[in-house]
Amino acid sequence: MAIQTINSATNQVVCSFEEMTDPAIDAAVAQAATAFDAWKTTAYPHRAALLHRVADGLRAQKRALATLITLEMGKLLAQAEGEISLSADIFDYYASHGAEFLADETLSPAFGSAVVRPSPVGVLLGVEPWNFPFYQVARFAAPNLMIGNVVLVKHASNVPQCAIAIERIFHEAGGAAGLYTNLLLSGARASALVGDPRIKGVSLTGSEAAGASVAAEAGKNLKKSVLELGGSDAFIVLEDADIDQAVRWAVVGRTNNNGECCVAAKRFIVVEAVADEFLQKFKVQLGQLKVGDPMDPATELGPMSSEVAAAQLAEQVQRAVHDGAQVLLGGHRVAGPGAFIEPTILGGLTSAMPVYYEELFGPVAAFCRVADEAAAIVLANDSPFGLGGSVFTQDVSRGQRVADQLDTGMVFINHPTWTQADLPFGGTKGSGYGRELAALGIEEFVNKKLIRVSALTDPF
């Protein structure tokens, strides 16, 4: 697999990199194992200081790093800067709260005394996607380094310069060799690497196929895995919602990161009483978005991450139309160079169409009318995915009741699914398992060791 920077606004190759050889990978894993032996003995304040320095380095280089993101995967420059800020916040968050999260838990056994003491497990492999090339790494690396683990990161093959920059920032922050290691290699070789006995766990964010491959290797080798495999988040609009507010958030939820976001709002499920009003306003606002160069501050929707991604999404739209769906807005590639897709709304999707169950990863919205709240819940749950979702209503208690009935890992009321350092992130069903971020995100790759103290006179 080619490891290249391709500017998706022009589809021009910027630079290419050679994959690591097998001996180089073996040396990297060995170096990580050696680094773990030293890192696991350090105190929490020492680890926190490194994470704070990484955060400082990210903020100090925000513009340059954001420009790399935009160049390599097409994110709007302002959003790329926001990603760098969020990533820095995650490193600071675990530096500030990690010791608290990892404190001993005192037990009260029938006799004697006991504590559960969190301890690191070793070298971890992270397989990370291109759509948030710094944030995805931060939410994996920050908590695990605070625990005392060390990390190897196989990043997506189309963001190599971002991957290299993250490793450089760790070195500039004073991180020892092997503490954080970037691996330039293909996905297939990363799956095979899971079997290396020096690697003790793996975390992957990516496609269902990639997740299944990595999870199979992890299971075969009796290793813990965490998977985040995307989603098809429902955006439910009830009849008592503030429609103007819902439409504003619908546009943000569908087009943030050019629509290439696991927790983007993808299925817009609107109660019939307000469906016409919502659709009319949604079409107007999506149709007015300025599509163009992601480096231009005036641009509101940039290209997709690659020509392959754009072609795949366009094929999904064409297949949906062939199967009977209606194009309510857009539906075409944008003329000219680059991996651009028009903002698009599809209607009339039914469960007989394969696309009904697929993730639309880009600026294409599925619009669905339903009779009432109960029908909205049924439709929202009729998906192989279960990452996030949102409910729009002016009755918060009603929104909470609906949220309780959605089969997802996250539900937001009057806001599209979102992320921040202090909120746990993860899903269920085909969206994977495990959690990242917040206190839950530091518990996945931890040995919760019981230490029991008994007196000689205690019973057996």
C-alpha positions in Angstrom: 0.0 0.0 0.0 1.3 3.4 -0.9 2.0 5.8 2.0 1.5 9.2 0.4 0.4 12.7 1.0 -2.2 13.5 -1.7 -3.9 16.9 -1.7 -7.5 15.9 -2.1 -8.5 19.4 -3.2 -6.4 18.8 -6.4 -5.8 15.0 -6.3 -2.1 15.7 -6.8 0.6 13.6 -5.0 2.6 15.8 -2.7 5.1 13.3 -1.3 5.6 9.6 -0.7 7.2 7.5 2.0 8.7 4.0 2.1 7.1 1.4 4.4 9.2 0.2 7.2 11.1 -3.1 6.7 10.4 -6.1 8.9 13.7 -5.6 10.7 12.9 -1.9 11.4 9.5 -2.9 12.8 11.1 -5.5 15.0 13.6 -3.0 16.3 10.8 -0.5 17.0 8.8 -3.0 19.0 12.0 -4.0 20.9 12.7 -0.4 21.7 9.2 0.1 22.9 9.5 -2.9 25.2 12.7 -1.5 26.7 11.1 1.9 27.1 8.2 0.3 29.0 10.5 -1.3 31.6 11.7 2.2 32.5 8.4 4.2 32.0 6.3 1.9 34.2 8.5 2.7 37.2 8.0 6.5 36.9 5.7 8.4 39.2 2.4 10.0 38.0 3.8 13.6 38.3 6.7 12.7 36.0 4.2 11.3 33.4 1.9 14.2 33.8 4.7 16.7 33.1 5.5 15.0 29.8 1.8 15.1 28.7 1.6 18.8 29.6 4.7 19.5 27.5 3.2 17.6 24.6 0.0 19.8 25.0 2.2 22.9 25.0 4.0 21.7 21.9 0.7 21.2 20.0 -0.5 24.6 20.9 2.8 26.3 20.0 2.7 24.7 16.5 -1.1 24.8 16.0 -1.1 26.6 12.7 1.6 24.5 11.1 0.1 21.3 12.3 -3.4 22.3 11.2 -2.0 23.1 7.7 -0.7 19.5 7.5 -4.1 18.1 8.4 -5.8 20.2 5.7 -3.2 19.3 3.1 -3.4 15.6 3.8 -7.1 15.0 4.3 -9.0 18.1 3.3 -10.4 19.4 6.6 -11.2 23.1 6.7 -8.3 24.9 8.1 -10.3 26.5 11.0 -11.6 23.0 11.9 -8.1 21.6 11.8 -6.9 24.3 14.2 -9.8 23.3 16.4 -8.6 19.7 16.3 -5.2 20.6 17.5 -6.6 22.6 20.4 -8.9 19.6 21.3 -5.9 17.2 21.2 -3.9 19.5 23.4 -6.8 19.6 25.9 -6.9 15.8 26.0 -3.2 15.6 26.9 -3.7 18.3 29.6 -6.9 16.5 30.9 -5.2 13.2 31.6 -2.1 14.9 33.0 -4.3 16.8 35.4 -6.7 14.0 36.3 -4.9 10.8 35.6 -3.5 10.2 39.1 -7.0 10.7 40.6 -8.5 8.2 38.1 -5.7 5.7 38.9 -5.9 6.0 42.7 -6.1 2.8 44.7 -9.6 1.5 45.5 -9.8 0.5 49.1 -12.0 -2.6 49.8 -13.6 -3.8 53.0 -13.2 -7.6 53.0 -14.7 -9.7 55.8 -11.2 -9.9 57.4 -7.9 -8.3 56.7 -7.5 -5.4 54.4 -7.3 -5.0 50.6 -6.9 -2.6 47.8 -7.3 -2.7 44.0 -4.2 -1.0 42.5 -4.2 0.0 38.8 -1.0 -0.9 37.0 0.1 -0.8 33.4 0.1 -3.8 31.1 2.9 -3.0 28.6 3.3 -2.1 24.9 0.1 -1.2 23.1 -0.7 -0.9 19.4 -3.0 1.9 18.2 -4.4 1.7 14.6 -5.7 5.1 13.9 -7.8 6.7 11.0 -7.2 9.7 8.9 -10.3 11.8 9.6 -9.0 13.3 12.9 -5.3 12.5 12.6 -4.2 14.2 15.9 -7.4 13.9 18.0 -7.7 10.1 17.4 -4.1 9.6 18.5 -4.5 11.9 21.5 -7.4 10.0 23.0 -5.4 6.7 22.6 -2.0 7.9 23.7 -2.7 10.3 26.5 -4.5 8.0 29.0 -2.3 5.0 28.2 1.0 6.9 28.7 -0.4 8.3 32.0 -1.2 4.7 33.1 2.5 3.8 32.4 1.9 1.9 29.2 3.9 2.8 26.0 2.4 3.1 22.5 3.1 2.1 19.0 0.9 3.9 16.5 0.1 2.7 13.0 -1.5 5.7 11.4 -3.6 5.9 8.2 -1.5 5.7 5.1 -2.8 9.0 3.7 -1.7 11.2 6.7 2.0 10.2 7.0 3.2 13.8 7.6 0.7 14.2 10.5 1.9 10.9 11.9 5.5 11.9 11.7 4.8 15.3 13.3 3.1 13.7 16.3 6.2 11.5 17.0 8.4 14.6 16.6 6.4 16.5 19.2 6.9 13.8 21.7 10.6 13.8 21.1 10.7 17.6 21.4 8.8 17.3 24.7 11.5 15.0 26.1 9.8 11.7 25.6 12.3 8.8 25.7 12.9 6.7 22.6 10.2 4.0 22.4 7.7 5.8 24.5 5.7 6.9 21.5 6.6 5.3 18.2 5.1 6.0 14.7 5.0 2.9 12.4 4.9 3.6 8.7 3.3 0.3 7.5 0.1 -1.0 5.8 -3.0 -2.1 7.6 -2.5 -5.8 6.8 0.9 -5.7 8.4 -0.5 -4.0 11.4 -3.0 -6.8 11.9 -0.2 -9.4 11.7 1.8 -7.3 14.3 -1.0 -7.9 16.9 0.3 -11.4 17.4 3.8 -10.2 18.5 4.1 -11.4 22.2 5.7 -8.1 23.2 2.5 -6.2 22.4 -0.2 -6.6 25.1 -3.2 -4.9 23.6 -4.6 -3.1 20.6 -7.0 -0.2 20.0 -8.4 0.5 16.5 -10.6 3.2 15.1 -11.7 2.4 11.5 -13.9 0.3 9.3 -15.8 -2.8 10.4 -13.6 -4.9 8.2 -10.4 -3.5 9.8 -11.9 -3.9 13.2 -12.9 -7.6 12.6 -9.4 -8.3 11.3 -7.6 -6.8 14.3 -10.1 -8.2 16.8 -9.7 -11.7 15.4 -5.9 -11.4 15.8 -6.3 -10.1 19.3 -8.7 -12.8 20.3 -6.5 -15.5 18.8 -3.6 -14.2 20.9 -5.7 -13.6 24.1 -5.2 -9.8 24.0 -7.5 -7.0 25.0 -8.8 -4.9 22.2 -10.9 -1.7 21.9 -12.8 -0.9 18.7 -14.5 2.2 17.4 -15.9 1.3 14.0 -18.0 4.2 12.9 -21.7 4.8 12.9 -24.9 6.0 11.3 -26.1 8.4 13.9 -29.8 9.3 14.0 -30.8 13.0 14.4 -34.3 12.8 15.7 -36.5 16.0 15.5 -39.7 15.8 17.5 -42.7 18.0 16.8 -42.0 20.3 19.8 -38.4 21.0 18.7 -37.1 24.5 17.9 -36.9 23.9 14.2 -34.6 26.8 13.4 -32.2 25.6 16.0 -32.5 22.0 14.9 -31.7 22.9 11.3 -28.7 24.9 12.3 -27.3 22.0 14.2 -28.3 19.6 11.4 -26.1 21.4 9.0 -23.2 21.4 11.4 -23.8 17.8 12.4 -23.8 16.6 8.8 -21.0 18.7 7.3 -18.5 19.0 10.2 -15.2 17.6 9.0 -16.7 17.6 5.5 -19.1 15.0 6.7 -16.3 12.4 7.3 -16.9 11.9 11.0 -17.9 8.7 12.8 -20.4 10.6 15.0 -21.7 12.9 12.3 -25.5 13.2 12.1 -26.3 10.9 9.1 -29.9 9.9 9.4 -32.4 12.7 9.9 -35.6 11.3 11.4 -38.3 14.0 11.6 -41.8 13.7 12.9 -44.3 14.3 10.1 -45.9 17.4 11.8 -42.7 19.4 11.2 -41.1 17.4 8.4 -41.9 19.8 5.6 -40.6 22.9 7.5 -37.4 21.1 8.6 -36.7 19.8 5.1 -37.3 23.1 3.3 -35.0 25.0 5.7 -32.4 22.2 5.7 -32.2 22.2 1.9 -31.8 25.9 1.8 -28.9 26.0 4.3 -27.1 23.0 2.9 -27.5 24.3 -0.6 -26.0 27.7 0.3 -22.7 26.2 1.6 -19.6 27.4 -0.2 -17.7 24.4 -1.5 -14.0 24.8 -2.4 -10.4 25.0 -1.2 -10.1 24.0 2.4 -7.3 26.4 2.9 -9.6 29.3 2.0 -11.2 30.8 5.2 -14.4 31.5 3.2 -14.9 27.8 2.3 -17.7 26.0 4.3 -17.3 22.5 2.8 -14.1 21.1 1.6 -13.2 18.0 -0.4 -13.4 14.5 0.8 -10.2 12.9 2.1 -9.4 11.1 -1.2 -10.6 10.4 -4.7 -11.3 6.8 -3.6 -13.6 8.0 -0.8 -15.4 10.5 -3.1 -16.0 7.8 -5.7 -17.3 5.3 -3.1 -19.8 7.8 -1.7 -20.9 8.8 -5.2 -21.4 5.2 -6.0 -23.6 4.7 -2.9 -25.8 7.7 -4.0 -26.1 6.3 -7.5 -27.0 2.8 -6.2 -29.6 4.3 -3.8 -31.2 6.2 -6.7 -31.2 3.0 -8.8 -33.0 1.2 -6.0 -35.7 3.9 -5.7 -34.4 6.6 -3.4 -35.0 10.3 -4.3 -32.4 13.0 -4.5 -33.8 15.9 -2.7 -30.7 18.1 -3.0 -27.4 17.7 -4.8 -26.4 14.2 -5.7 -23.4 14.8 -7.9 -19.7 15.2 -8.0 -18.5 18.8 -8.2 -17.0 19.6 -11.6 -13.3 20.2 -11.8 -10.3 18.6 -10.0 -10.4 17.3 -6.5 -12.4 14.9 -4.4 -15.5 17.1 -4.1 -19.2 16.0 -3.6 -22.1 18.3 -3.5 -24.1 18.6 -0.3 -26.7 16.0 -0.8 -30.0 14.9 0.7 -31.5 11.5 -0.1 -35.2 10.6 0.7 -37.3 7.6 0.3 -34.8 5.1 1.6 -36.3 1.8 2.6 -35.0 -1.3 4.4 -35.1 -3.1 1.0 -32.2 -1.0 -0.1 -28.6 -2.0 0.9 -27.7 1.6 1.4 -30.3 1.9 4.2 -28.0 -0.1 6.5 -24.7 1.5 5.3 -22.7 4.4 6.7 -22.7 7.5 4.4 -19.3 8.9 5.2 -19.4 12.3 3.6 -21.8 15.2 3.0 -24.8 13.1 2.2 -27.8 13.1 4.5 -30.6 10.5 4.6 -33.9 12.2 5.3 -36.8 10.1 6.8 -40.3 11.1 7.8 -42.0 9.3 10.7 -45.5 9.5 12.2 -44.5 10.1 15.8 -42.0 9.6 18.6 -42.4 5.9 18.8 -41.8 5.4 15.1 -38.7 7.6 15.4 -37.2 5.4 18.0 -37.9 2.2 16.0 -36.3 3.7 12.9 -33.3 5.0 14.8 -32.6 1.6 16.3 -33.0 -0.1 12.9 -29.3 0.1 12.2 -26.3 -2.3 12.5 -24.5 0.7 14.1 -24.8 2.1 17.6 -22.3 4.8 18.1 -24.2 8.0 18.9 -27.4 9.9 18.2 -29.3 13.1 19.1 -32.8 14.1 20.0 -34.3 17.6 19.4 -37.2 18.6 21.7 -38.0 21.6 24.0 -39.0 19.1 26.6 -35.8 17.9 28.1 -37.4 15.2 30.2 -39.0 13.8 27.1 -35.6 13.9 25.3 -34.1 11.9 28.2 -36.9 9.3 27.9 -36.2 8.9 24.2 -32.5 8.7 24.8 -33.0 5.8 27.2 -34.6 3.9 24.4 -31.9 4.4 21.8 -29.4 1.5 21.3 -26.3 3.6 21.2 -23.2 4.4 23.3 -23.9 8.2 23.3 -27.0 10.4 23.0 -27.1 14.2 23.0 -30.2 16.2 23.5 -30.6 19.4 21.4 -27.0 19.0 20.1 -25.5 16.7 17.5 -23.2 13.9 18.8 -20.0 15.6 19.9 -16.7 14.9 21.7 -14.6 16.5 24.4 -12.0 15.3 26.9 -14.3 14.8 29.9 -17.0 12.8 28.1 -16.7 9.1 27.4 -16.7 8.1 23.8 -17.7 4.8 22.3 -20.5 2.7 21.0 -22.3 -0.7 20.8 -23.4 -3.2 18.1 -21.5 -2.8 14.9 -19.8 0.4 16.2 -17.5 -1.6 18.4 -16.8 -1.9 22.1 -14.8 -0.2 24.8 -14.6 3.5 25.7 -12.1 6.3 25.2 -11.9 9.7 27.0 -13.1 10.8 30.4 -12.4 8.5 33.4 -13.7 5.4 31.5 -11.0 5.9 28.8 -8.1 5.3 31.2 -9.5 2.0 32.4 -9.3 -0.1 29.3 -5.7 -1.2 29.3 -5.1 -1.4 33.0 -4.3 -4.4 35.2 -6.6 -3.9 38.3 -4.4 -5.8 40.7 -5.8 -6.9 44.0 -3.4 -6.6 47.0 -4.7 -8.4 50.1 -3.1 -8.1 53.5 -4.0 -10.7 56.1 -3.0 -11.3 59.7 -1.5 -14.7 60.6 -4.5 -15.3 62.7 -7.0 -14.7 60.0 -9.1 -17.7 58.8 -8.2 -19.5 55.6 
